[in-house]
Amino acid sequence: MVYIIVEGITDKALIKRILLDFQKEEKKDFEFLGLKGISSVKAIIKNLTEHDLSQNKYFAIVDADASFKIRNEEMESLTKGNLEFYIFPNHKDNGDLETLLLSNIDKENSIIKCFDEYQRCVNKDIDSKAKLYAYTTLQCHKKPEEYIETLDKLTNFDTLKQKLQNLFN
C-alpha cells in the first residue's frame, strides 16, 4: 500500500488530480494521511515504525511556508532518509501550494488586482490561502480543492509528477 501524507484537503485534491493525469483509471491502492496541518504530518512520520516502512510506501508533501531551507532540514531530520518528501511550492522556494496555484492566475485578473489593492490599503500581509480562496470563490464559485479538479493543465508540477510516478512504479 502507498500512503501519501499531506497537510490538507487542497493538497489531497491536487495529488488526486495529478494521479488522474498520468493514469487511465483512478488508483485504488493508496490512501491519504494527515490532512490536519504540518503538525499532523510530523506526528505521523514520527510514529512510523520499521515494520510500517518495510511493508508500505510513504511519501510526505508539505509547504515550505516562510523558509524552504528550514523546512527541508526539518524534513530530512524527521525522515532520516526512510521516506521521500516534496516541499511546495516547487521543492526549492519559500511558499506553499497556494503560492504555486496563484502563480498560474493572470495578474491582471480583476479579483487578484482588487485583493492586492486591499492588501496595500490595510498595509498587512495576507496569506496566499486567503487570496486563493477569494479568487476561487468569487471567480469560479468553488472552494480551492474543487477549483483544482477543474484545471485543464497542471503546469509547474513536473518534479512532483515524476516523484509520484516513481512512487507507484
Backbone as CSV, one residue per row, in Angstrom:
resi,resn,N_x,N_y,N_z,CA_x,CA_y,CA_z,C_x,C_y,C_z
1,MET,0.838,-1.179,0.000,0.000,0.000,0.000,0.885,1.245,0.000
2,VAL,0.404,2.288,-0.663,1.098,3.571,-0.699,0.309,4.555,0.164
3,TYR,1.022,5.246,1.035,0.403,6.270,1.878,1.026,7.611,1.522
4,ILE,0.172,8.571,1.205,0.621,9.916,0.884,0.195,10.816,2.038
5,ILE,1.188,11.406,2.690,0.948,12.217,3.880,0.943,13.687,3.452
6,VAL,-0.191,14.366,3.642,-0.340,15.757,3.218,-0.891,16.618,4.354
7,GLU,-0.747,17.926,4.183,-1.206,18.857,5.206,-2.709,19.116,5.166
8,GLY,-3.318,19.099,3.986,-4.721,19.492,3.931,-5.475,18.998,2.718
9,ILE,-6.744,19.398,2.651,-7.617,18.896,1.592,-7.267,19.460,0.216
10,THR,-6.694,20.657,0.158,-6.282,21.202,-1.134,-5.117,20.383,-1.688
11,ASP,-4.187,20.010,-0.821,-3.067,19.154,-1.228,-3.604,17.814,-1.752
12,LYS,-4.543,17.250,-1.026,-5.149,15.973,-1.412,-5.806,16.082,-2.789
13,ALA,-6.548,17.154,-3.015,-7.217,17.349,-4.306,-6.197,17.455,-5.439
14,LEU,-5.100,18.156,-5.194,-4.071,18.293,-6.232,-3.435,16.942,-6.556
15,ILE,-3.087,16.181,-5.545,-2.447,14.888,-5.779,-3.387,13.959,-6.541
16,LYS,-4.648,13.928,-6.155,-5.624,13.102,-6.878,-5.701,13.529,-8.340
17,ARG,-5.691,14.841,-8.576,-5.763,15.388,-9.941,-4.524,14.993,-10.744
18,ILE,-3.355,15.090,-10.147,-2.114,14.719,-10.835,-2.117,13.226,-11.164
19,LEU,-2.532,12.414,-10.210,-2.561,10.969,-10.441,-3.500,10.614,-11.588
20,LEU,-4.612,11.302,-11.694,-5.545,11.044,-12.802,-4.944,11.450,-14.137
21,ASP,-4.047,12.451,-14.120,-3.400,12.906,-15.352,-2.542,11.830,-15.993
22,PHE,-1.853,11.023,-15.183,-0.948,10.039,-15.793,-1.418,8.602,-15.624
23,GLN,-2.660,8.424,-15.270,-3.214,7.075,-15.158,-4.505,6.990,-15.960
24,LYS,-4.779,5.847,-16.484,-6.009,5.652,-17.257,-7.230,5.560,-16.338
25,GLU,-7.031,4.983,-15.165,-8.134,4.849,-14.216,-7.662,5.271,-12.837
26,GLU,-8.587,5.572,-11.970,-8.250,6.023,-10.629,-7.546,4.918,-9.842
27,LYS,-6.424,5.293,-9.222,-5.673,4.355,-8.384,-6.464,4.064,-7.120
28,LYS,-6.440,2.819,-6.711,-7.168,2.444,-5.507,-6.234,1.898,-4.415
29,ASP,-4.956,1.737,-4.754,-4.029,1.149,-3.799,-3.210,2.199,-3.045
30,PHE,-3.867,3.318,-2.721,-3.196,4.317,-1.900,-4.216,5.003,-1.005
31,GLU,-3.672,5.660,0.019,-4.523,6.334,0.984,-3.831,7.616,1.429
32,PHE,-4.617,8.615,1.759,-4.068,9.865,2.280,-4.060,9.830,3.803
33,LEU,-3.004,10.371,4.374,-2.880,10.529,5.819,-2.591,12.002,6.105
34,GLY,-2.796,12.412,7.318,-2.528,13.796,7.711,-3.787,14.618,7.650
35,LEU,-3.803,15.573,6.751,-4.950,16.440,6.461,-5.301,17.423,7.568
36,LYS,-4.442,17.554,8.552,-4.720,18.492,9.649,-3.511,19.380,9.923
37,GLY,-2.828,19.793,8.865,-1.708,20.706,9.016,-0.373,20.012,9.183
38,ILE,0.655,20.829,9.278,2.027,20.320,9.356,2.236,19.482,10.627
39,SER,1.566,19.817,11.694,1.759,19.040,12.927,1.271,17.604,12.760
40,SER,0.192,17.401,11.995,-0.288,16.027,11.776,0.688,15.249,10.898
41,VAL,1.292,15.925,9.923,2.292,15.269,9.065,3.480,14.826,9.905
42,LYS,3.983,15.728,10.734,5.135,15.408,11.584,4.819,14.259,12.541
43,ALA,3.642,14.284,13.141,3.270,13.235,14.096,3.208,11.871,13.419
44,ILE,2.647,11.823,12.232,2.556,10.547,11.515,3.947,10.011,11.205
45,ILE,4.817,10.876,10.706,6.174,10.445,10.355,6.918,9.961,11.596
46,LYS,6.811,10.694,12.691,7.489,10.300,13.936,7.014,8.944,14.446
47,ASN,5.743,8.627,14.203,5.175,7.387,14.729,5.316,6.181,13.798
48,LEU,5.908,6.364,12.635,6.109,5.228,11.734,7.155,4.288,12.311
49,THR,6.862,3.015,12.263,7.795,2.009,12.765,8.572,1.404,11.597
50,GLU,9.605,0.669,11.929,10.372,-0.047,10.899,9.457,-0.992,10.131
51,HIS,8.547,-1.629,10.846,7.590,-2.541,10.209,6.727,-1.783,9.195
52,ASP,6.210,-0.617,9.579,5.406,0.204,8.656,6.199,0.500,7.389
53,LEU,7.434,0.944,7.575,8.276,1.351,6.449,8.681,0.183,5.557
54,SER,8.776,-1.007,6.118,9.161,-2.164,5.311,7.961,-2.760,4.565
55,GLN,6.768,-2.545,5.067,5.572,-3.141,4.469,4.854,-2.226,3.488
56,ASN,5.094,-0.918,3.570,4.358,0.048,2.762,5.286,1.130,2.235
57,LYS,4.777,1.912,1.289,5.495,3.089,0.796,4.831,4.316,1.376
58,TYR,5.657,5.274,1.806,5.166,6.529,2.360,5.808,7.680,1.604
59,PHE,5.036,8.727,1.384,5.518,9.918,0.695,4.851,11.122,1.353
60,ALA,5.640,12.070,1.829,5.110,13.244,2.518,5.217,14.477,1.624
61,ILE,4.180,15.296,1.679,4.161,16.549,0.926,3.782,17.657,1.905
62,VAL,4.668,18.651,2.027,4.455,19.738,2.986,4.721,21.084,2.307
63,ASP,4.326,22.155,2.971,4.610,23.515,2.494,5.923,24.005,3.085
64,ALA,6.653,24.778,2.288,7.866,25.414,2.791,7.504,26.541,3.761
65,ASP,6.381,27.171,3.516,5.961,28.342,4.280,7.043,29.415,4.191
66,ALA,7.515,29.941,5.294,8.441,31.073,5.275,9.859,30.710,4.826
67,SER,10.253,29.428,4.951,11.634,29.076,4.614,11.750,27.648,4.078
68,PHE,12.084,27.553,2.795,12.331,26.229,2.217,13.498,25.564,2.935
69,LYS,14.553,26.321,3.180,15.756,25.749,3.794,15.444,25.117,5.151
70,ILE,14.723,25.845,5.987,14.390,25.327,7.324,13.482,24.104,7.213
71,ARG,12.454,24.176,6.356,11.529,23.036,6.231,12.269,21.817,5.671
72,ASN,13.167,22.019,4.710,13.921,20.907,4.129,14.798,20.236,5.196
73,GLU,15.497,21.051,5.983,16.326,20.493,7.061,15.469,19.734,8.068
74,GLU,14.324,20.307,8.392,13.399,19.670,9.333,12.914,18.322,8.800
75,MET,12.531,18.277,7.529,12.035,17.036,6.933,13.149,15.998,6.800
76,GLU,14.353,16.426,6.435,15.466,15.481,6.343,15.765,14.864,7.702
77,SER,15.735,15.682,8.741,15.968,15.186,10.092,14.849,14.243,10.536
78,LEU,13.643,14.598,10.218,12.476,13.821,10.630,12.388,12.476,9.902
79,THR,12.663,12.473,8.601,12.507,11.254,7.806,13.739,10.361,7.859
80,LYS,14.888,10.918,8.182,16.146,10.158,8.277,16.380,9.274,7.048
81,GLY,15.944,9.760,5.889,16.146,9.012,4.650,15.233,7.815,4.483
82,ASN,14.286,7.620,5.395,13.400,6.459,5.329,12.202,6.642,4.403
83,LEU,11.885,7.880,4.084,10.802,8.108,3.145,11.044,9.400,2.394
84,GLU,10.506,9.457,1.180,10.679,10.634,0.345,9.672,11.701,0.733
85,PHE,10.032,12.940,0.397,9.124,14.044,0.642,9.277,15.087,-0.463
86,TYR,8.285,15.937,-0.559,8.279,17.036,-1.518,7.790,18.269,-0.784
87,ILE,8.398,19.416,-1.099,8.046,20.655,-0.418,7.476,21.656,-1.415
88,PHE,6.230,22.081,-1.180,5.615,23.118,-2.009,6.226,24.461,-1.679
89,PRO,6.383,25.384,-2.670,5.707,25.353,-3.945,6.419,24.581,-5.056
90,ASN,7.730,24.451,-5.004,8.438,23.805,-6.117,9.683,23.041,-5.675
91,HIS,9.749,22.696,-4.447,10.866,21.961,-3.840,12.182,22.740,-3.875
92,LYS,12.051,24.093,-3.871,13.259,24.902,-3.770,13.008,26.315,-3.226
93,ASP,11.780,26.811,-3.306,11.494,28.181,-2.888,10.569,28.221,-1.673
94,ASN,10.536,29.378,-1.026,9.604,29.608,0.076,8.189,29.689,-0.482
95,GLY,7.212,29.351,0.340,5.819,29.459,-0.070,5.043,28.198,0.254
96,ASP,3.951,28.024,-0.465,3.066,26.893,-0.209,2.345,26.511,-1.499
97,LEU,1.476,25.544,-1.403,0.716,25.112,-2.571,-0.081,26.274,-3.156
98,GLU,-0.674,27.079,-2.299,-1.470,28.204,-2.769,-0.624,29.203,-3.554
99,THR,0.628,29.417,-3.142,1.550,30.283,-3.877,1.699,29.780,-5.306
100,LEU,1.865,28.480,-5.436,2.029,27.867,-6.754,0.760,28.004,-7.592
101,LEU,-0.377,27.733,-7.005,-1.631,27.855,-7.744,-1.882,29.301,-8.166
102,LEU,-1.577,30.242,-7.289,-1.753,31.658,-7.629,-0.822,32.092,-8.755
103,SER,0.346,31.474,-8.864,1.295,31.859,-9.918,0.762,31.532,-11.311
104,ASN,-0.259,30.690,-11.391,-0.853,30.327,-12.680,-2.059,31.184,-13.042
105,ILE,-2.403,32.140,-12.189,-3.545,33.014,-12.445,-3.034,34.340,-12.997
106,ASP,-3.694,34.843,-14.007,-3.333,36.107,-14.640,-3.305,37.232,-13.604
107,LYS,-2.181,37.924,-13.509,-2.020,39.015,-12.537,-2.982,40.175,-12.811
108,GLU,-3.497,40.242,-14.035,-4.433,41.298,-14.402,-5.880,40.927,-14.105
109,ASN,-6.103,39.751,-13.562,-7.449,39.350,-13.179,-8.001,40.376,-12.195
110,SER,-9.238,40.802,-12.387,-9.803,41.876,-11.554,-9.878,41.493,-10.088
111,ILE,-10.155,40.254,-9.783,-10.232,39.822,-8.375,-8.846,39.849,-7.741
112,ILE,-7.855,39.367,-8.465,-6.476,39.385,-7.954,-6.013,40.824,-7.748
113,LYS,-6.285,41.689,-8.724,-5.893,43.102,-8.595,-6.594,43.754,-7.407
114,CYS,-7.865,43.458,-7.238,-8.631,44.026,-6.127,-8.082,43.529,-4.789
115,PHE,-7.762,42.240,-4.714,-7.217,41.669,-3.491,-5.871,42.308,-3.165
116,ASP,-5.021,42.481,-4.183,-3.714,43.113,-3.973,-3.872,44.554,-3.496
117,GLU,-4.850,45.265,-4.065,-5.110,46.649,-3.647,-5.590,46.686,-2.191
118,TYR,-6.459,45.762,-1.830,-6.934,45.673,-0.446,-5.757,45.433,0.500
119,GLN,-4.871,44.553,0.110,-3.696,44.243,0.924,-2.848,45.503,1.126
120,ARG,-2.671,46.283,0.062,-1.913,47.540,0.173,-2.657,48.530,1.074
121,CYS,-3.972,48.575,0.926,-4.806,49.515,1.676,-4.731,49.258,3.183
122,VAL,-4.811,48.015,3.583,-4.762,47.700,5.014,-3.330,47.579,5.525
123,ASN,-2.386,47.628,4.594,-0.963,47.575,4.930,-0.619,46.352,5.777
124,LYS,-1.155,45.216,5.353,-0.912,43.945,6.042,-0.624,42.876,5.007
125,ASP,0.262,41.943,5.387,0.452,40.753,4.561,-0.698,39.806,4.850
126,ILE,-1.344,39.364,3.796,-2.431,38.403,3.937,-1.958,37.131,3.260
127,ASP,-2.117,36.007,3.925,-1.542,34.777,3.391,-2.163,34.369,2.056
128,SER,-1.421,33.583,1.328,-1.829,33.155,-0.009,-3.078,32.280,0.021
129,LYS,-3.337,31.608,1.132,-4.549,30.790,1.245,-5.794,31.669,1.117
130,ALA,-5.769,32.818,1.788,-6.909,33.743,1.728,-7.079,34.302,0.319
131,LYS,-5.992,34.623,-0.320,-6.046,35.166,-1.677,-6.591,34.124,-2.657
132,LEU,-6.111,32.902,-2.557,-6.601,31.848,-3.444,-8.071,31.570,-3.175
133,TYR,-8.458,31.538,-1.912,-9.858,31.280,-1.564,-10.744,32.393,-2.134
134,ALA,-10.298,33.646,-2.020,-11.067,34.765,-2.580,-11.224,34.593,-4.093
135,TYR,-10.134,34.265,-4.767,-10.193,34.093,-6.221,-11.115,32.939,-6.610
136,THR,-10.906,31.767,-6.028,-11.692,30.601,-6.454,-13.169,30.764,-6.097
137,THR,-13.444,31.389,-4.972,-14.830,31.582,-4.553,-15.538,32.611,-5.440
138,LEU,-14.890,33.746,-5.666,-15.533,34.825,-6.413,-15.497,34.606,-7.927
139,GLN,-14.393,34.103,-8.439,-14.245,33.912,-9.885,-14.890,32.611,-10.365
140,CYS,-14.706,31.548,-9.619,-15.104,30.218,-10.085,-16.276,29.627,-9.299
141,HIS,-16.670,30.299,-8.223,-17.749,29.803,-7.358,-17.436,28.405,-6.818
142,LYS,-16.162,28.201,-6.464,-15.697,26.912,-5.953,-14.703,27.132,-4.819
143,LYS,-14.577,26.137,-3.973,-13.510,26.115,-2.984,-12.224,25.748,-3.717
144,PRO,-11.044,26.066,-3.153,-9.790,25.746,-3.848,-9.671,24.279,-4.269
145,GLU,-10.088,23.351,-3.394,-9.966,21.930,-3.752,-10.893,21.558,-4.915
146,GLU,-12.033,22.225,-5.037,-12.932,21.983,-6.175,-12.375,22.644,-7.438
147,TYR,-11.762,23.805,-7.276,-11.137,24.522,-8.386,-10.039,23.674,-9.024
148,ILE,-9.236,23.017,-8.213,-8.151,22.170,-8.717,-8.701,21.094,-9.652
149,GLU,-9.829,20.522,-9.287,-10.430,19.455,-10.098,-10.830,19.933,-11.485
150,THR,-11.029,21.235,-11.658,-11.468,21.774,-12.951,-10.319,22.230,-13.842
151,LEU,-9.108,22.249,-13.336,-7.979,22.754,-14.124,-7.707,21.845,-15.319
152,ASP,-7.555,22.465,-16.464,-7.243,21.700,-17.676,-5.793,21.235,-17.675
153,LYS,-4.897,22.156,-17.381,-3.476,21.826,-17.392,-2.894,22.118,-16.023
154,LEU,-2.100,21.198,-15.569,-1.382,21.413,-14.321,0.063,21.736,-14.680
155,THR,0.381,23.019,-14.696,1.740,23.427,-15.026,2.550,23.576,-13.749
156,ASN,3.833,23.558,-13.878,4.772,23.734,-12.763,4.761,22.585,-11.760
157,PHE,4.327,21.413,-12.179,4.265,20.278,-11.273,5.105,19.096,-11.768
158,ASP,6.009,19.332,-12.695,6.749,18.228,-13.307,7.554,17.412,-12.301
159,THR,8.255,18.065,-11.382,9.059,17.340,-10.398,8.168,16.488,-9.503
160,LEU,7.070,17.066,-9.041,6.140,16.322,-8.194,5.512,15.172,-8.972
161,LYS,5.136,15.411,-10.217,4.552,14.353,-11.046,5.520,13.175,-11.168
162,GLN,6.796,13.495,-11.396,7.807,12.449,-11.549,7.955,11.647,-10.259
163,LYS,7.992,12.326,-9.131,8.109,11.632,-7.840,6.900,10.726,-7.592
164,LEU,5.723,11.188,-7.954,4.528,10.374,-7.773,4.529,9.168,-8.710
165,GLN,4.965,9.362,-9.953,5.051,8.235,-10.880,6.022,7.194,-10.344
166,ASN,7.170,7.647,-9.842,8.159,6.718,-9.278,7.594,5.962,-8.074
167,LEU,6.788,6.631,-7.296,6.187,6.025,-6.111,5.291,4.843,-6.477
168,PHE,4.599,4.936,-7.591,3.667,3.894,-7.982,4.281,2.861,-8.942
169,ASN,5.535,3.048,-9.303,6.212,2.070,-10.179,6.852,0.968,-9.364
